[in-house]
Amino acid sequence: MKLQSKVALVTGAAGYIGSTTALRLARDGATVAVCDVNGDLARTVADGIMSAGGKALAVETDVRSPASIEAMVARVLEQHSRLDILVNVAGGSARERASTVHGSDEQVIREIIDVNLMGVIFCCRAVIGHMCAQRSGKIVSVASAVAIQGQPGFADYAAAKAGVIAFSKTLAMEVGRHNVHVNCVSPGLVPRPGTPVEDIPGTNYLGRIASPETVSNLIAFLVSEEGDFVVGQNYVVDGGWSLGLKGRH
Ligand SMILES: NC(=O)c1ccc[n+]([C@@H]2O[C@H](COP(=O)([O-])OP(=O)(O)OC[C@H]3O[C@@H](n4cnc5c(N)ncnc54)[C@H](O)[C@@H]3O)[C@@H](O)[C@H]2O)c1
């Protein structure tokens, strides 16, 4: 129970990586605010945590809206009087609308940047004053290996996630002296069960599909005391995908 008496807020917590992370932090002893734009699914995840003996509350939140974010943080503070951990998971590449830059749509580009980058900036801004005053806090944002290596068809997403990494490094510099730690994790492909992945060796060097736990394990380490001297880093968890071109071997 490494996170006993800690209060954690996870955005995108109704999704694949987010729900796995929320469950993991709850299992480690944290009270978890399960925040997502999909309120029904957020409540289902929070109920799952509570029926497993953990502590959780569901908060419907749209990270595209600073007002919605402020209300989410106010609700958690009102109910628990502290906030120790923020995990920014909300986001996604909108794979079904992926396009080359040449053929891209302005609205889609703005949506991708809004959720993946602006959402992280505004969530961090909403908690940082409280964490600095508390003189402790851990923030982990989920970026992507695509931010490091690029991927044709996903330039807007790559730019947003690279922005998350740059933002996090800078924020880490600003708040380190207040004992607030800011880091990123960058997964490679983490497909949901049933998603067809034709070329698994093309997505990593391990030849197997990543589970969401590969990401949540790293997050759980970074937000625990064990990760207490890690500041401003981006940890790639992609089975070596971003190492470069794959040859058959
Ligand atoms: N799955 C992957 O292969 C992969 C790889 C690298 C990075 N990532 C990143 O990991 C994160 C989670 O991905 P996932 O695969 O679990 O996706 P997912 O679609 O299962 O989960 C994303 C969650 O974010 C929520 N969300 C979307 N817009 C929101 C908004 N405006 N406000 C609040 N919540 C919102 C969704 O409702 C959903 O529950 C994303 O940031 C994604 O970019 C995923």
The ligand as an SDF file (V2000), in Angstrom:
LIG
                    3D

 44 48  0  0  0  0  0  0  0  0999 V2000
   -3.1890    2.8810  -26.7880 N   0  0  0  0  0  0  0  0  0  0  0  0
   -2.0780    3.2390  -27.3960 C   0  0  0  0  0  0  0  0  0  0  0  0
   -1.5690    2.5450  -28.2950 O   0  0  0  0  0  0  0  0  0  0  0  0
   -1.3700    4.5010  -26.9750 C   0  0  0  0  0  0  0  0  0  0  0  0
   -0.0440    4.6780  -27.3710 C   0  0  0  0  0  0  0  0  0  0  0  0
    0.6140    5.8390  -26.9870 C   0  0  0  0  0  0  0  0  0  0  0  0
   -0.0390    6.7990  -26.2300 C   0  0  0  0  0  0  0  0  0  0  0  0
   -1.3270    6.5990  -25.8820 N   0  0  0  0  0  0  0  0  0  0  0  0
   -1.9870    7.6340  -25.1080 C   0  0  0  0  0  0  0  0  0  0  0  0
   -2.4820    7.0470  -23.9260 O   0  0  0  0  0  0  0  0  0  0  0  0
   -3.6690    7.7230  -23.5220 C   0  0  0  0  0  0  0  0  0  0  0  0
   -4.7800    6.6990  -23.3130 C   0  0  0  0  0  0  0  0  0  0  0  0
   -4.9610    5.9490  -24.4790 O   0  0  0  0  0  0  0  0  0  0  0  0
   -5.9490    4.7080  -24.5230 P   0  0  0  0  0  0  0  0  0  0  0  0
   -5.4280    3.7630  -25.5360 O   0  0  0  0  0  0  0  0  0  0  0  0
   -6.2360    4.2250  -23.1640 O   0  0  0  0  0  0  0  0  0  0  0  0
   -7.2420    5.3920  -25.1730 O   0  0  0  0  0  0  0  0  0  0  0  0
   -8.7760    5.2500  -24.7790 P   0  0  0  0  0  0  0  0  0  0  0  0
   -9.5230    5.8230  -25.9260 O   0  0  0  0  0  0  0  0  0  0  0  0
   -9.1020    3.8850  -24.3330 O   0  0  0  0  0  0  0  0  0  0  0  0
   -8.9040    6.2320  -23.5220 O   0  0  0  0  0  0  0  0  0  0  0  0
   -8.9050    7.6050  -23.6370 C   0  0  0  0  0  0  0  0  0  0  0  0
   -9.9000    8.1400  -22.6190 C   0  0  0  0  0  0  0  0  0  0  0  0
   -9.8350    9.5660  -22.6620 O   0  0  0  0  0  0  0  0  0  0  0  0
  -11.1530   10.0490  -22.5710 C   0  0  0  0  0  0  0  0  0  0  0  0
  -11.2420   11.3760  -23.1560 N   0  0  0  0  0  0  0  0  0  0  0  0
  -11.1930   11.7080  -24.4740 C   0  0  0  0  0  0  0  0  0  0  0  0
  -11.3750   13.0270  -24.6290 N   0  0  0  0  0  0  0  0  0  0  0  0
  -11.5370   13.5300  -23.3860 C   0  0  0  0  0  0  0  0  0  0  0  0
  -11.7910   14.8370  -22.8970 C   0  0  0  0  0  0  0  0  0  0  0  0
  -11.9440   15.8710  -23.7260 N   0  0  0  0  0  0  0  0  0  0  0  0
  -11.8850   15.0080  -21.5590 N   0  0  0  0  0  0  0  0  0  0  0  0
  -11.7630   13.9540  -20.7020 C   0  0  0  0  0  0  0  0  0  0  0  0
  -11.5560   12.6940  -21.1210 N   0  0  0  0  0  0  0  0  0  0  0  0
  -11.4490   12.4840  -22.4520 C   0  0  0  0  0  0  0  0  0  0  0  0
  -11.9980    9.0320  -23.3510 C   0  0  0  0  0  0  0  0  0  0  0  0
  -13.3680    9.1090  -23.0060 O   0  0  0  0  0  0  0  0  0  0  0  0
  -11.3320    7.7330  -22.9490 C   0  0  0  0  0  0  0  0  0  0  0  0
  -11.9580    7.1640  -21.8170 O   0  0  0  0  0  0  0  0  0  0  0  0
   -3.9640    8.7610  -24.5890 C   0  0  0  0  0  0  0  0  0  0  0  0
   -3.4510    9.9990  -24.1840 O   0  0  0  0  0  0  0  0  0  0  0  0
   -3.1920    8.2380  -25.7900 C   0  0  0  0  0  0  0  0  0  0  0  0
   -2.8090    9.2780  -26.6800 O   0  0  0  0  0  0  0  0  0  0  0  0
   -2.0200    5.4740  -26.2360 C   0  0  0  0  0  0  0  0  0  0  0  0
  1  2  1  0
  2  3  2  0
  2  4  1  0
  4  5  1  0
  4 44  2  0
  5  6  2  0
  6  7  1  0
  7  8  2  0
  8  9  1  0
  8 44  1  0
  9 10  1  0
  9 42  1  0
 10 11  1  0
 11 12  1  0
 11 40  1  0
 12 13  1  0
 13 14  1  0
 14 15  2  0
 14 16  1  0
 14 17  1  0
 17 18  1  0
 18 19  2  0
 18 20  1  0
 18 21  1  0
 21 22  1  0
 22 23  1  0
 23 24  1  0
 23 38  1  0
 24 25  1  0
 25 26  1  0
 25 36  1  0
 26 27  1  0
 26 35  1  0
 27 28  2  0
 28 29  1  0
 29 30  1  0
 29 35  2  0
 30 31  1  0
 30 32  2  0
 32 33  1  0
 33 34  2  0
 34 35  1  0
 36 37  1  0
 36 38  1  0
 38 39  1  0
 40 41  1  0
 40 42  1  0
 42 43  1  0
M  CHG  2   8   1  16  -1
M  END
$$$$
